[in-house]
Amino acid sequence: MRKRLKHSPSTRKLPRAAAFLEIVAIPGLPEFAEGDDLAAEIVGAARRARIRFDDGDVLVIAQKIVSKVEGRLAQLSGVVPTSEAAQLGAKLSKDPRLIEVILRESRRVVRSDPVLIVETHHGFVCANAGVDQSNIPGNEVVSLLPRDPDDTAQCLAAALRKLTGRRIAVIVSDTFGRPWRLGLINVAIGAAGVPALVDLRGTRDLHGNALHATIIAVADELATAAGLLMGKAAGIPAVIVRGYRYRFTVDPAARIIRPAKEDLFR
């Protein structure tokens, strides 16, 4: 695994706003398997579709293809559930083997009624630890989140630069629910090149009012924009967001996770 660099300080001021953003789907990607060259497949598919990469592009890729390439799949047939998993499975009317996989991917259970909400080993608080059965071949196979999505993003950004000669930021995205709001949106679980957060505290708005709490989750907003083209059945796991102005930086998506001492709900 690549050694992670220390992230640079938060940008204190947003770059000049872009006049427009372009969101470009990369079609024709294959069904990925463990060990596939993700960067080469993405560049090849883009070339076949006559899509160029430009400096400053942000490539957003779905977590699912990363998990497949990194072998982060689990066969339920080989899972023996613990008594805790069996009890939760009965309570939630779910396969106890699936519950066992979720528990193995979790630091703690946050709530188990009416859905299973956990904190993953990464620190994400989400449903089912991101364990998912959609878009996976086979009836008893589930995908797990990548072990280190920020490292994946860094490695992919470096590989894309070698292949294209362009400086391309990378975001690894996944769909998360949100407290108090219905519906799922794409968020960044890994990032390289683009700021994960832009801290505007201490700056002033257009009317001269001091900003005291404004931190923009840039990586999440870019992931959400790309998600408009990443339907569950669309077969588009990679999207280019073009036109967003930013400074290249090492700012991992892990920094978006709210520290426990600042979390009002822990």
N, C-alpha and C positions, 0 to 999 in steps of 0.2 A: 504494500500500500504506500502511496506517495506520502511523504512527510508534509503535513499541513503547514502552510505559512501563517504567520500572525496576520490578522486582518488589519487594514489601515484604518485610521480614525474615521468616524462618520463624516460625510460631507455636510458642511454647515449650511450650504445654500444650494438650492436646486439649479441645475444648468438652465440656460435659456430654453423656454418651452418650444417643442417642435410644432410646426404648422400642421402636421398630420402624421398619423402612424399607418404603416402598411402591415397587414398580417397575412402571411403566405403559407399555405399548407404544402408540405412535401409529400406527394403521393407516391405510390408504388413501392413502399417498403415491405420487406418480406415478413413472414412469421419468424420471429427471432428464436434462437436456441442458445444454450450455454456455450460461451467461447466465441460467438460471432464477433466480427470487427464492427462495432457500432458506428464509429466515425466513418469508415470506408463505405458502409451501406448507406448512410445518410448522404454523404457527398455523391455517391453514385446515383442514388435516386433523384437528387436535385439536378444533376447534370442531364439525366434522361428526360426530366421534365423541363429542361432549359431554364432552371432557376439558378441564378448566380448568388454567391455569397459576397457581401460587402463588409468592409471594416465597420465595426460598430453594430453589426447585426446581433440580435439576441436569439439564440436557438433554444426553444422550449421543448423538452422531450418528456413524454409520459413515463412515470415511474415503472409502469408495467414492462416496457421493453428493457429497461435497465435491469429489472429483477430477473427477467428471462436470460439475458446475456450473462449476468453474474451468478446464475444458478440458484437464485433465491426462490426456489419452488419446494413445496413439501408434498409428499404423497401421504394422504390420510390413511391408506391401507397399512402403513408402517408405524402409525402412532398409537400408543397405548395411553388412554386417558387416566389421569389421577382421579382420586375421589372428589377433589374440588372441581375438576372439569366435569365429572359426571353429574354432580349436584347442580352446577350452573347450566349444564346442557338441558337437564330436566326442567329447570326453572324457566329457561328461555326457549324451550322447544327447539333446540339446536343440536347438531351432531356433537357429542362430547369429544370426539377426536379433533374437530375444528376448534372447540373451546380450548382444548389442551395446547394446540399450536398457538392460539392467541395468547394464552397465559405465558408460554415460553418466550414470546416476543415482548413481554410486558415487565415493567418494574413494579407496577401496582395496579390494582383495580380501583378505578375512581367511582364507578357506579355500575350496578348490574341489573337495574330495573328502570324502564322496560327494555333498554338496550345495554350492551356491554361497552362501557367507556373505560379505557385504560390509558396509562402513561407508558409509552414505549421506552425501550432502552435508549433511544435517541433523545427522549424528553418530549416527544409529541403527545398531546392529549387528544385522543381520537377514538372513533368507534372501531372495535375489533382489532386494534393495533395495526390497522392497514392491511390485515390479512384479507385476501379477496379471491373469489372464485370466478369473476367475470373475465372474459377474453383470455381464458386459459384452456388449452386443449385437454380433454380428459375429464371424467366425472368426479374423480377423487384427487384432484391436484389443486393446490392453492398457491397463490403468490404471496411472498413476504416483502416488506419494504427492504430496499438496499441497506447494507450494513452501515455505509458511510456515504450518503448522497452528496455531500459537499466534495468529498474526494473524487467521486465519480464525475462530478461536474468539472472539477479542475483537470482531471485526466482527459476528458473528452474535449475540453477547450484547447488543451495543448495538442491533441491529435488532429483536431480540425485545422489548427493553424499550420501544422506541417503539411497537411493535404491540400489546403486552399491558398496558403500564403496570406490569409486574412485573419484579423484579430476579432474573434467571435466570442461573445459571452454565452454562457450556458446556464440554463435553469432546468432542474429536474422537478417536475410537478406531480401533484397527486390531488384527488378530490377530497375535500374535507367539508363537514358540516360546520355551522356557526351557532354559537349561543344566541338565543332570542330571535333568530331569523330562520325561515324555512329555506330549503333548497341547498344544493351542493355547489361549491365553486372550486376552481383549481387554485392551489397555493403552491408556493415554492418550498420544497423540502431539501433542495440542494441548489447551490449557486456558485458561479465562478465568473469573475470579470465585471459583473454589474453590481452596483450597491444593493445589498439586501435591505438596508434601512437608510433613510436620509433624515437626519436629526435637524429640525428647524428651531429647536428651543433656543431662545436668545436672539433670534432674528425678529424682524417686524413685518407685519402684513402691509397691504397697500395703503392703509389708513394710519400707519405708524404705530399700531397696537403691538405690544410685545407678545411673542408666542411663548407659552410656558409649557405646553404639553404635546406639541405637534411633532410626531415622528411618522414619516411616510414609509409604509411597507412596500417599497418599489418592486422588489422581486415578486411579491404576491400579486401586485397589480398587473405586472407583465404576464405572469402565469395565468391569471384570470382572463386577460385579453386573448391569449393563445387558446384558452379553453373553449372559446366560441367556435373554433374549428375542429375541436377534438371530441366529437360526440362519441358516446359509448360504442355505437355501431358504425361509426364513420370510417374506421380503419386509417385514421390520421394520427399517429403518435408523435409526430415531429412537426413543429411550426416555427417559422421565422417571424420575429417581430422586428420591424425595421422603422427607423426614424426617431426612436427615442434617444435623446441626447444625454449622455452620461460620461463620467470619467472611469476608465478601467481601474478596478481595484480588487483586492482580495478581501472579500467581505462575505463570510459563509452564511448560508441560510439558517444555520443553527442559532445565529444571533437573534433571529426573530422570536425565538421561544422566550416567553416572559419568565423571568427568574421567579422561583417559588416565593421569595420574600415580597415580591410585588404583585403576586396573584391573589386577588380578593376571594377566590373561590376554592382555594386549597385549605 
